């Protein structure tokens, strides 16, 4: 991050993170301030039923770079991120899950890869050979199958589209976000598929994942799998047949 010339916008979607959102925002601030980065944090509370918003507002009183937005009704992580993008003023945009299972210090690696490989998008990947995680076998199988489906449908050269840490050049989001319609299950896939179809360079980065919350929330039920499949097919139709943006050259 130290070598990045420009402003960095951190978009942090949050839902029922009240017990730790204050400390996580302060930790994120610390990482960026110690890096000497020009940054802003946009937290979007997606209809939380706890005190997430109040705790975020508390943090905002102590972090001048923090902006807090709120939806009264939960409308999906994708919708929250899209709202954050509409407010972002940075030259680079980070998507960072509010639970900090993926610590923001890892962004140094993503920025380094973006610079060295001249990438437009860098995705933290649980399946990168250098990643350090304890990944349940069932989740690994589901991830492998889904990655194969994405390769067949979109030609996406990615093994993991769902991790909670991603780095985009702002111009990429400005070009493709207006055409992203998915709000929940396949949001990340639609955004990446549009970016790939438009010719932007997407690469993966190793990550270190604290899997505690994944163990608690990590069960993927049949309903989620079915909805993800339906949403993915809808994304395929939109990307393949209704693409209206100008391809990157």
N, C-alpha and C positions, 0 to 999 in steps of 0.2 A: 504493500500500500504506500510505502514511503516514496517509491519511485513513480507513482502514478501522478501525472500532471493533469489536474482537473478535480472537480468536485465529485464526491461519492454519495449517492443516495442509498440508504438502507431501508428497505420496505419490510416491515415486520408485521405479518398478520397474526392476530391473537384471538383465541377463544377459550374462555374459562382458565386463564393463566394467572389469576389474582394472587395466588400464594407466593409466586416468585417473579412476577413481571417487573416489579420495582428493582430488585437486585439485578435481574438480567439486563435491564436497560442501563443501569449504572455500569455493569460490567462491559457492555457493548461500547458505551461512551469511553470507558477507560482504554480499551483496545485501540480505538481510533485516535484518541487524544495522544496516547503514547507513541503512535505511529506518525504523529504530526500531520495527519490527513485533514483535508478540507472536506467536511462531511455533514450530513443531516440524517436524522432518523425519522421515518414516518411510520408510526404505529397505527394500525387499523384494527379496532376492536369489533369483531364480527359477531355482534349480538350476544355477548357473554351474559351468563346468568349470575355471575359472581361480581367481585369488586375489581375486575381487571381494569376497567376504565378509570375508576377512582385512583388506583395505584399508579396507573400510567400518568394521570394528570399530576399526581404527587411528584413523580419523577421529572415531569416536564418543568416544574417549578425550579428544578436544580440543574436541568440540562437545556441550555438555550437552543441547542440544535435539534431538539425533539419536538415533533408535531404529533398530536393525538387526534385521530378521527374515530367516529363511532357509528355503527349501524345498530338500530334497536332490535332488528331481527336477523338471525343467522342466515346468510345467503351464500355461504361457500367460500373456501380459501381463495379460489381463483378470483372471485368477485372482489374480495378484500385486497388482493394484490393489484388487481387492475385499478382499483380506487387509489391505491398508493402510487402507482405509476403516473396517474393523471396529476398528482401533486408533486412528483419528483422533479428536482431542478438540477440533478447531477449529470455529469458526463458519463458516468458508469453507475449502474443500478444493481444493488445486491438484494436478493431475496433471502431472508434469514428467518427460520422458524423461531418463535418467541420462547420456546422451552430451552433453547441453547443446548440441546443434545449435541448439536454441532457448534463448537465454540467459535466465535468470530475471529479469533487469532488465526484460524486456518485460512482466512481470506488472503493472507500474505502469499500462500501457495497458489491460490487461484489467480491473483493478480500477476504473480511471476509467470505462470503458464500463459496467461493472456498476452503478456509482453513478449515472451520468448517464442511463442508459436504464432504470434500475430493473429490470435483468435478473436472472434466477435462475441462468442459465448463460451463460458467455462462452467461445467456442471460438476459439482461434487458427486462422486460415484462410490457407492458401497461396494461395487464390484470391481473397482480398480485394483490391480494386483498389489499395489503398495498401500491400500487402505487397511486400517487397523480397526476391526470390529469383530464382535461375536454375532454372527448372522444365523438365525435359526434355519434349519434345513428346509422346512416347509416354505418359509419366505423366500429362500434362495431358489427353490424350484419354481415358485410362482413368478419370481422376477425373471428367471431364465426364459420361461415360456412367453411371458409378456414382451421381453426384449426381442424374441424371435418374431413375434407377431408384428411388432413395430418395424422390424427390418423388412418384412414382407410387404407391409402396407405402405410404408413411407420411405424405406431405405435409410432409416435413422441408424447411424453407426454408433449407437449408445447402448450400454449395458444397464444403465440405471437412469430413469428420468424422474424419479420420485423423491430424491433426497432434499432436505430442507435448507440447502445452501447452494446458491447459484449466482453467477456474475454475468451481466449483460452490458454491452455498450448501449447507451441510451438510444442511439439512432436505430438500433435493431428493434427495440421495443416500439419506438415511434412508428416504424414501418409496418410491423405486423400485428401489434396489439389491437388496433381497431377491428381486425377481422376475427379475433378470438371470441367465441360465443360460449364455450363451456365454462361453467362456474364452479364445478365440483370435481367429479371423479377423474376426468381426463384433461383437466386444465393444462397441466404441465406438458402433456403430450401434444395438445393442440398448438400451444405456443412454440414448442420446439419444432414441430412438424412444419409450421408456417415458416419459421426462420430457416430451416434446412431447405425447404422448397424454394425459398427466395435466394438461396446461394450463400448464406452466411456460414462462416466456419465455426463449428461447434466441437469442442474437445472436452474430455473428462479429466478430473483431478482426483488424486487420492484424498481420503478424509480419515479422520479419527472420530468414531461415533460412540457416544455414551448411550448404551442401549436400554437404560432403565425404563424410560417412558415407553419405548417400543415394546418392552416386555409386558407392560400394563395395558397398552392400547393396541398391541400388534396383531391381534387376531383379525383375520380377513374372512368375513362371512360370505356365504353364497350370494346374498343380496348385493354386497359390494362388488363381488366379481362380475355378476350379471350386469349391474349398472355401469361398471367400468367398461365392459365389453360393448355395450350398446353405445355409450358415449364415444368410445374409440372408433367405432364404425361411422358414427355421425361426423366425427372429426375427419375421417378419411374422405367422406363425400365432400365436405366443405373445402378441404385442402386440394383435392384432385379436380373438382368440377366447378368450384365457385371462387377460385383465387382471383383477386382483383388488384393486388399490390404489384408494384414494379420490382422485378427480380434484381437482387444486388449484383452489381458488375464491378 
